[in-house]
Amino acid sequence: MMVGDRPTRSFRPARLVVVATSGAALWFAAFAKAQDFEGQLYPPMNAPLEALFSLGRTLSFGTMLLAVVVTLTFGNGLNRIDWRNASMYIAAVNVFILFKLMLYGNYEIFFQGSFAILIQMLVFVVCASGYEKEEFDQQNHVSHVVQILYVFSILFIFTNVYAFVYFPSSSTVQASGRFFGITANPQHLAMSCALCAPALLYCLVHYGVRSIIGASAGIMSSCVLFIEYESGSRLGFIATSICIIMACRYFLDRRRIVYVMIVGALALPVAYASFYESISGLLRSRFLEGRTDTRSEYWISGWNDFLQNPLVGIEPTGDPPKYYFTVSSWVSAAYSGGVIALVLLLVFLFSAISYVFRINKLRTLPYIDQEYVDLHISAVTMILVLSVFEAVFLGVFSTHTMMVYLYVAGAGSLVGGSKKLLYARYRQFADAGRLRVGRQR
């Protein structure tokens, strides 16, 4: 929608529908992923959750299509397409792996998966980038990305806590006691929860604890930390804890920091003497005892598979042929897609790193909220760290992969939208310099 050369705000109800359907699509995709782990689901849950497990992919795909239709009909999100967004390189890796599966006879997964990735690009990259740029151009930092993730967090965290309370035997790995919730895999649960943390903490800082949104985001952040603990994911627990600690600095001015340091120095010896054994015992029993180092074994095995055919990776296994991703996006991409997939991921890596540095330069702009900058820097940094240890980039109907698309699209749109503002500030100084030179003459 344009008035002359000035873009207007999209139709507000349409934006809300896009936010709601996009968040619901992520939620349904979490149920859909459980279909790949049917043998790991123990006694069944209640009928509504069982229906979501069986219809997860269909519902996720349907809500994404609805978001695209609403944007095309009532919004202007598709008017600002940036196909250079770094998310496209991750999508290219997934499409290339699907293409390999087609060459080995799995035509169904190629056509269905490629179409699903196309719709995901429209919803979580093209539409999200357009709406995010629109908010930035109007200097209204009600981030479209955060709105989607806030809706998803409400649905995702509530259903996982519900499953933990009412269906503990159906949502926990019986051998290790690790909680997997509605995802049927503890690592997928941990990745999705960890990726909720930056958006929730942004809401907490931006809206404050006295608002409904801020208070609910704080409660959900605590639930995320609890779920990470129950899932037994060391990486997810540490990443979420670091995000929470970083967010606390917004609530502490210099005087409060001094008070916290004094109280901490006085209370630390007492806390150490009173609770060290119990707290260390809890952490040790959940994250260390009974855990073997399987990650390095998978890394070595995946690297050896890559060396067998470094150009395009190894052949898929099973009937129909499939690839099974274990740990590390980089190792999994290497043995399934070879050098071609690794080159695409390296291009993404350089683009993502450039996003971090360029977004950090925006701190000098007076009308940029610092928490808005921290949101994208922390999200992109967390994604890059997670990719080393988990296959967060790979998958078709994977909630964590769609969340990566969304976060990176938001960071890319912020970089693109800020270019003209930085250029305008440079032009302002340049014009002022020319005026001074003219006066001297």
Helices and strands as residue ranges (DSSP letters): E 2-3, E 6-7, H 12-33, G 34-40, H 47-74, G 77-79, H 87-103, H 107-121, I 122-127, H 128-137, H 144-166, H 186-207, H 212-231, H 234-248, G 249-251, H 254-287, H 295-308, H 329-360, G 361-364, H 370-389, H 399-440
